[in-house]
Amino acid sequence: MAGHKGDPYYDIFLRYEMWLETIGKERILDGEGFDLLVDLDRTGSLTATARNLGMSYRKAWGMLNDVERHLGFRLTEKRRGGASGGRTLLSEKGQQLVMAYNSLRHETDIAMKSIAKVFFNRINEINGLK
């Protein structure tokens, strides 16, 4: 938000995205991937997570495998089940990755609020409002 209610640009927001990518610009992990990890941790089911996020099981499974291949560690642990079926849980390293991402996102949000304030002040100066 660019100021207080009633100010010019009050209803304009600065948004940003973050993702991990290779040097060759191949996207490894983005917001959708982190949403997948968080929901998987909550549900314990890759099938349910894929359904919740509106993607195919194959896409969800492929995303997990791509991230594991690039980062070099397992994100999940599979538990075979009996009559009720198995579970797919985040590994300890998968949980640590989610915590690290949440921390990065929090710190980036704080920094972006400050940066956005400076940016919108400059817009106000350009427009002769300050």
C-alpha positions as CSV (number, residue, x, y, z in Angstrom):
1,M,0.0,0.0,0.0
2,A,1.3,3.4,-0.9
3,G,0.2,5.6,1.9
4,H,-2.7,6.3,4.1
5,K,-6.4,6.1,3.2
6,G,-7.2,8.9,0.8
7,D,-3.6,9.4,-0.3
8,P,-2.8,9.1,-4.0
9,Y,-1.8,5.6,-4.9
10,Y,-3.4,4.3,-1.7
11,D,-4.9,1.4,-3.6
12,I,-1.7,0.4,-5.5
13,F,0.5,-2.3,-4.1
14,L,4.1,-3.4,-4.8
15,R,4.2,-7.2,-5.2
16,Y,7.1,-9.6,-5.7
17,E,7.8,-13.3,-6.1
18,M,10.8,-15.4,-5.0
19,W,12.0,-18.7,-6.4
20,L,15.1,-20.8,-6.6
21,E,16.5,-21.4,-10.1
22,T,19.6,-22.9,-11.7
23,I,22.2,-20.9,-13.4
24,G,20.5,-22.0,-16.6
25,K,17.2,-20.3,-15.5
26,E,15.4,-23.6,-14.7
27,R,13.0,-22.9,-11.9
28,I,13.5,-25.3,-9.1
29,L,11.3,-24.2,-6.3
30,D,8.7,-21.4,-6.2
31,G,5.7,-20.3,-4.1
32,E,3.6,-23.2,-5.6
33,G,6.3,-25.6,-4.6
34,F,6.5,-24.3,-1.0
35,D,2.7,-24.5,-0.9
36,L,3.0,-28.1,-1.9
37,L,5.4,-28.8,0.9
38,V,3.4,-27.0,3.5
39,D,0.1,-28.8,2.5
40,L,1.9,-32.1,2.3
41,D,3.2,-31.6,5.9
42,R,-0.4,-30.9,7.0
43,T,-2.2,-33.7,5.1
44,G,0.5,-36.5,5.0
45,S,-0.9,-37.4,1.6
46,L,0.5,-36.4,-1.8
47,T,-2.8,-37.3,-3.4
48,A,-4.8,-35.0,-1.0
49,T,-2.2,-32.2,-1.4
50,A,-2.3,-32.4,-5.2
51,R,-6.1,-32.2,-5.1
52,N,-6.0,-29.3,-2.6
53,L,-3.7,-27.3,-4.9
54,G,-5.6,-28.2,-8.1
55,M,-2.8,-30.1,-9.7
56,S,-2.3,-33.6,-10.8
57,Y,-0.6,-36.2,-8.6
58,R,2.0,-36.6,-11.4
59,K,2.8,-32.9,-11.4
60,A,3.1,-32.8,-7.6
61,W,5.3,-35.9,-7.6
62,G,7.4,-34.5,-10.4
63,M,7.9,-31.2,-8.5
64,L,9.1,-33.0,-5.4
65,N,11.5,-35.1,-7.4
66,D,12.9,-32.1,-9.3
67,V,13.6,-30.2,-6.0
68,E,15.2,-33.3,-4.4
69,R,17.4,-33.8,-7.4
70,H,18.6,-30.2,-7.5
71,L,19.0,-29.7,-3.7
72,G,20.5,-33.2,-3.1
73,F,18.4,-34.3,-0.2
74,R,15.0,-36.0,0.3
75,L,12.1,-33.9,1.1
76,T,9.7,-36.7,2.0
77,E,9.5,-40.0,3.8
78,K,7.0,-42.5,2.6
79,R,5.3,-44.7,5.2
80,R,3.5,-47.8,3.9
81,G,0.1,-48.3,5.4
82,G,-2.3,-51.1,6.0
83,A,-6.0,-50.9,5.2
84,S,-6.1,-47.2,5.5
85,G,-3.2,-46.7,3.1
86,G,0.2,-45.1,3.4
87,R,1.4,-41.6,4.2
88,T,3.9,-39.3,2.6
89,L,5.5,-37.0,5.3
90,L,8.0,-34.2,5.1
91,S,11.4,-35.4,6.1
92,E,13.3,-33.5,8.8
93,K,15.2,-31.8,6.0
94,G,12.0,-31.0,4.2
95,Q,10.6,-29.4,7.4
96,Q,13.9,-27.4,7.8
97,L,13.6,-26.2,4.2
98,V,10.0,-24.9,4.9
99,M,11.2,-23.2,8.1
100,A,14.1,-21.6,6.2
101,Y,11.7,-20.4,3.4
102,N,9.2,-19.0,5.9
103,S,12.1,-17.1,7.7
104,L,13.4,-15.8,4.3
105,R,9.9,-14.7,3.3
106,H,9.3,-12.9,6.6
107,E,12.6,-11.0,6.4
108,T,12.0,-10.2,2.7
109,D,8.5,-8.9,3.5
110,I,9.9,-6.6,6.2
111,A,12.6,-5.3,3.8
112,M,10.1,-4.9,0.9
113,K,7.7,-2.7,3.1
114,S,10.6,-0.3,3.7
115,I,11.7,-0.4,0.0
116,A,8.1,0.1,-1.2
117,K,7.7,3.2,1.1
118,V,10.8,4.8,-0.5
119,F,9.6,3.9,-3.9
120,F,6.1,5.4,-3.5
121,N,7.6,8.5,-1.9
122,R,9.6,8.9,-5.1
123,I,6.5,8.5,-7.2
124,N,4.8,11.2,-5.1
125,E,7.9,13.5,-5.7
126,I,7.7,12.8,-9.4
127,N,4.0,13.7,-9.4
128,G,4.7,16.9,-7.4
129,L,2.8,15.6,-4.4
130,K,5.7,15.9,-1.9
